[in-house]
């Protein structure tokens, strides 16, 4: 499936502007494909490009030096140098800093599967020297660029079952399940086990399965601790690492000290960046009309697409959910410039929703939207 990624144009806008380009995302999300597409385009335009795959030992070793002459011998004559899976290189932060400072004519693009490793190491040395991009699985808008609304509308059930990973798009249903199983059992948390020296992979899997069952509901670290037989601090550590690996993300509660609303610092929901990964963790691929968890799945899926949409549009906003103690609730909120856009997600177009009065009276609501399976494609591809 040939889908043009939205992030490519944003990366191109940042090239040759005295910045190291950092591209983050999970394994198999398409980072290498994007890098190779960029190199191919600029080679055709007359630029000399070098691709370095740091999964290979000899490549890693050649970059594990702070000797500028040795680095210059490797990159001399190239306009663009792409360092793929750069988190595998020891002291990569210093290598990138030296190339940026000593050889400013060379544009460096580095990709990393785990931000908690590569971003943490590059943070201080590359302050003011880098531009970071996050790569998600395919978005509805990206697919819309290659296909029409009819295709999107007819494919919603497939998206809700198998997700949006690029690596599954040209596969049969059985091949898709196999690929998702491989992601869950091999690639998904490989970086946590490797870089954090965590040996009990079963604890990570059980935690993810618990979170998968609670999609759309508030999550208690203490309850997870009891279920898994591990400490609250360990639960918090694992969740933090999974967020930094782009497997899950946390949505806090919006609370501005109103008497009847739940406290924002004690309540959170946790979602998966890809609903296919969530389903694979549970071995659950049933069609939407046969599921009793479609409400949570639909909510997770819509929130992911709204995050991708805001990123593509370069809109920067805070994100929350909201609930009062008397069970008034807003599924998802975007806050920008002091104004709030509120969303409710109803898979069935026959279900109605209205903005809670308490929320409307206390927050400046710019817009309230109800997203269902019939208006979904139009809302996500504006």
C-alpha positions in Angstrom: 0.0 0.0 0.0 1.6 3.2 -1.2 0.7 5.9 1.4 2.4 9.2 1.6 3.2 10.0 5.2 2.2 13.5 6.5 5.5 13.8 8.4 7.6 13.8 5.3 6.7 17.4 4.2 7.4 18.6 7.8 10.8 16.9 7.8 11.7 18.4 4.4 10.8 21.9 5.7 13.4 21.4 8.4 16.3 20.1 6.3 19.4 22.1 5.8 18.5 24.6 8.6 21.3 23.7 10.9 19.4 21.1 12.8 19.9 17.3 13.4 16.6 15.6 12.4 15.5 13.0 15.0 12.6 10.6 14.0 11.1 8.5 16.8 8.5 5.7 16.8 7.9 2.1 17.5 9.6 -0.6 15.5 7.9 -1.5 12.2 6.1 1.9 12.1 7.8 3.0 8.9 10.8 5.1 10.0 13.3 3.3 7.7 10.9 3.6 4.7 10.5 7.3 5.2 14.3 7.8 5.5 14.9 5.8 2.3 12.2 7.8 0.4 13.8 11.0 1.5 17.3 9.9 0.4 16.0 8.6 -2.9 14.3 12.0 -3.6 17.4 14.0 -2.7 19.7 11.8 -4.7 17.6 12.4 -7.8 18.0 16.1 -7.0 21.8 15.7 -7.1 22.5 15.4 -3.4 25.0 12.7 -2.2 23.4 10.6 0.5 24.7 8.0 2.9 22.5 5.4 4.7 23.9 3.8 7.9 22.0 0.9 9.5 23.0 0.7 13.1 21.6 -2.8 13.5 24.9 -3.9 12.0 27.8 -4.2 14.4 30.4 -2.7 12.1 28.3 0.3 11.4 27.7 0.9 15.1 31.4 0.6 15.9 32.3 3.1 13.2 30.1 5.7 14.8 31.2 5.0 18.4 34.0 7.6 18.3 34.4 11.2 19.3 37.4 11.7 17.0 36.2 14.2 14.4 38.8 13.0 11.9 37.5 9.5 12.0 33.9 10.7 11.6 35.0 13.0 8.7 36.5 10.1 6.9 33.2 8.3 7.0 30.9 11.2 6.0 33.2 13.3 3.8 31.6 14.1 0.5 28.0 13.5 1.6 25.2 16.1 1.8 22.8 13.9 3.9 23.8 11.2 6.3 21.0 9.0 7.7 21.7 7.0 10.9 19.0 4.4 11.3 18.3 2.8 14.7 20.7 5.2 16.2 19.9 4.2 19.8 22.1 1.2 19.2 25.2 3.4 19.1 27.1 4.0 22.3 27.4 7.7 23.1 25.4 8.6 20.0 24.6 12.0 21.6 28.3 13.0 21.3 28.6 11.6 17.7 25.6 13.7 16.6 26.9 16.8 18.4 30.3 16.5 16.8 29.0 16.1 13.3 26.6 19.0 13.8 29.2 21.3 15.2 32.2 20.4 13.1 30.6 19.6 9.8 27.6 21.9 9.5 27.4 21.3 5.8 26.2 17.7 6.4 22.5 17.2 7.2 22.1 14.4 9.7 18.8 12.4 10.0 18.7 9.9 12.9 15.9 7.5 13.7 15.3 5.7 17.1 12.8 3.1 18.3 12.9 4.1 21.9 12.8 7.7 23.0 13.7 6.8 26.6 17.1 5.7 25.3 17.9 8.0 22.3 16.0 11.1 23.4 17.4 11.0 26.9 20.9 10.7 25.7 20.6 13.3 23.0 18.6 15.8 25.1 21.4 17.9 26.6 24.1 17.7 23.9 21.6 18.5 21.2 19.8 21.4 22.9 19.2 24.0 20.2 20.7 21.6 17.6 17.9 19.2 16.8 14.3 19.0 15.5 12.3 16.0 16.7 9.4 14.2 14.8 7.2 11.5 16.1 6.0 8.8 13.7 2.7 7.0 14.4 1.1 4.2 12.4 -0.9 5.3 9.4 -3.6 8.0 10.0 -6.9 8.3 8.3 -5.8 11.4 6.6 -2.8 9.7 5.1 -4.9 6.9 3.8 -7.3 9.5 2.4 -4.5 11.0 0.4 -4.3 7.7 -1.6 -7.9 6.4 -1.4 -11.4 7.9 -1.3 -13.9 8.3 1.5 -15.8 5.3 0.4 -12.7 3.1 1.0 -12.3 4.7 4.4 -15.9 4.2 5.4 -15.9 0.6 4.2 -12.6 -0.1 6.0 -13.5 1.1 9.5 -14.2 -2.4 10.8 -10.8 -3.6 9.5 -9.1 -0.6 11.3 -10.9 -1.5 14.5 -9.8 -5.1 14.3 -6.2 -4.9 13.1 -5.1 -1.3 13.5 -3.0 0.9 11.3 0.5 -0.4 11.2 2.1 0.0 7.7 3.5 -3.5 7.8 0.0 -5.1 7.8 -1.6 -3.3 4.9 -0.8 -5.7 2.0 -1.3 -8.9 4.0 -4.2 -11.4 4.2 -6.2 -11.6 7.4 -4.2 -14.6 8.7 -0.9 -12.9 7.7 -2.0 -9.8 9.5 -2.7 -11.7 12.7 0.7 -13.3 12.5 2.4 -9.9 12.0 0.6 -8.4 15.0 1.5 -11.4 17.1 5.2 -10.9 16.1 5.0 -7.2 17.0 3.5 -8.0 20.4 5.8 -10.9 21.2 9.0 -9.6 19.7 9.4 -6.0 18.7 7.0 -4.1 20.9 8.9 -3.9 24.1 12.3 -5.2 23.0 13.8 -1.8 23.8 12.6 -2.0 27.4 14.1 -5.4 28.0 17.3 -4.4 26.2 18.0 -1.0 27.5 16.5 -1.2 31.0 17.8 -4.7 31.7 14.3 -6.0 32.6 14.3 -9.8 32.5 10.7 -10.5 33.4 8.9 -10.0 30.1 5.8 -11.8 31.4 5.2 -8.9 33.8 5.2 -6.4 31.0 2.8 -8.6 29.0 0.5 -9.0 31.9 0.5 -5.3 32.6 -0.3 -4.5 29.0 -3.1 -7.1 29.0 -4.6 -5.5 32.1 -4.4 -2.1 30.4 -6.0 -3.5 27.3 -9.0 -4.6 29.3 -9.4 -1.2 30.8 -9.3 0.9 27.7 -11.8 3.7 28.1 -11.9 3.4 31.9 -9.9 5.1 34.6 -6.8 3.2 35.7 -5.7 2.7 39.3 -2.0 2.0 39.8 -2.8 0.4 43.2 -5.3 -1.9 41.6 -2.8 -2.9 38.9 -0.2 -3.6 41.6 -2.6 -6.0 43.4 -3.5 -7.8 40.2 0.0 -8.3 39.1 1.7 -8.9 42.4 4.3 -6.1 41.9 4.8 -2.8 43.7 3.0 0.4 42.8 6.4 1.9 42.0 7.2 -0.9 39.6 3.8 -0.4 37.9 4.5 3.3 37.5 8.0 2.6 36.1 6.7 0.1 33.6 4.0 2.4 32.4 6.4 5.2 32.0 8.7 3.0 29.9 5.9 1.8 27.8 4.9 5.4 27.1 8.4 6.2 26.1 8.4 3.2 23.8 5.2 4.6 22.1 3.1 1.6 23.0 0.7 3.4 25.3 -0.1 7.0 26.3 -1.8 8.5 29.4 -4.7 10.9 29.4 -5.1 12.9 32.6 -8.3 14.3 34.0 -9.0 18.0 33.5 -9.6 19.6 36.9 -9.6 23.3 37.8 -10.7 22.8 41.4 -14.4 22.7 40.8 -16.2 21.3 43.9 -17.7 18.3 42.1 -15.1 17.2 39.6 -12.5 14.5 40.1 -9.0 15.5 40.9 -6.7 15.6 37.9 -3.6 14.4 39.7 -5.2 11.2 40.9 -7.1 10.1 37.8 -5.9 9.0 34.4 -6.9 6.9 31.4 -4.4 4.9 29.4 -4.8 4.1 25.7 -2.8 2.3 23.0 -1.2 4.1 20.1 -2.5 1.3 17.9 -5.8 -0.6 18.5 -4.5 -3.6 16.5 -1.7 -4.0 19.1 -4.3 -3.8 21.9 -6.4 -6.5 20.2 -3.4 -8.7 19.6 -2.5 -8.6 23.3 -5.8 -10.2 24.1 -6.0 -12.4 21.0 -9.3 -10.6 20.2 -10.0 -9.8 16.5 -13.8 -10.1 16.3 -15.8 -7.8 14.0 -17.2 -4.7 15.7 -20.8 -5.9 15.7 -19.8 -8.9 17.7 -17.8 -7.1 20.4 -18.9 -6.1 23.9 -15.9 -3.8 24.2 -16.6 -1.7 21.1 -17.2 1.4 23.2 -13.7 1.5 24.6 -12.1 0.4 21.3 -13.9 3.2 19.4 -12.9 5.8 22.0 -9.2 4.6 21.8 -9.2 4.6 18.1 -10.8 8.1 17.7 -8.5 9.7 20.3 -5.4 8.3 18.4 -6.7 9.7 15.1 -7.3 13.1 16.7 -3.7 13.1 18.0 -2.4 12.3 14.6 -4.6 14.9 13.0 -3.4 17.6 15.4 0.2 16.6 14.7 -0.2 16.7 10.9 -1.9 20.2 11.2 0.9 21.4 13.5 -1.6 22.2 16.2 -0.3 22.2 19.8 -2.8 21.5 22.5 -3.3 20.0 25.9 -5.4 16.9 26.1 -7.7 15.6 28.8 -10.8 13.7 29.8 -13.3 15.1 32.3 -15.6 13.6 34.9 -17.6 14.8 37.9 -18.4 12.7 41.0 -22.0 12.5 39.8 -20.9 10.7 36.6 -21.1 13.6 34.1 -18.3 13.0 31.7 -16.5 14.2 28.5 -14.5 11.6 26.6 -11.8 13.8 25.2 -10.9 17.5 25.4 -8.4 19.6 23.5 -7.3 22.8 25.1 -5.7 25.6 23.0 -5.4 29.3 23.9 -7.6 28.9 26.9 -10.5 27.4 24.8 -11.8 23.8 24.9 -13.0 21.5 22.1 -14.9 18.6 23.6 -15.6 15.3 22.0 -17.9 12.3 22.7 -17.4 9.1 20.9 -20.4 6.9 20.0 -19.8 4.0 17.6 -23.5 3.8 16.8 -24.9 6.8 14.9 -28.2 6.2 16.7 -26.7 7.1 20.1 -27.0 10.7 21.2 -24.8 12.7 23.5 -24.8 16.2 24.9 -22.3 18.4 26.6 -22.6 18.2 30.4 -24.1 21.4 31.9 -21.5 21.6 34.6 -18.7 21.5 32.1 -20.4 24.0 29.8 -20.9 26.4 32.6 -17.4 26.4 33.9 -15.2 26.1 30.8 -15.0 28.1 27.6 -16.1 25.6 25.1 -15.3 26.5 21.5 -16.9 23.4 20.0 -18.6 20.1 21.0 -18.5 17.2 18.6 -20.0 13.7 18.7 -18.0 11.3 16.4 -19.6 8.1 15.3 -18.9 5.5 12.6 -20.8 7.4 9.9 -19.2 10.9 10.3 -15.8 9.6 11.4 -14.0 9.8 8.0 -15.2 13.3 7.3 -14.2 14.5 10.8 -10.7 13.0 10.6 -9.9 14.1 7.1 -10.9 17.7 7.0 
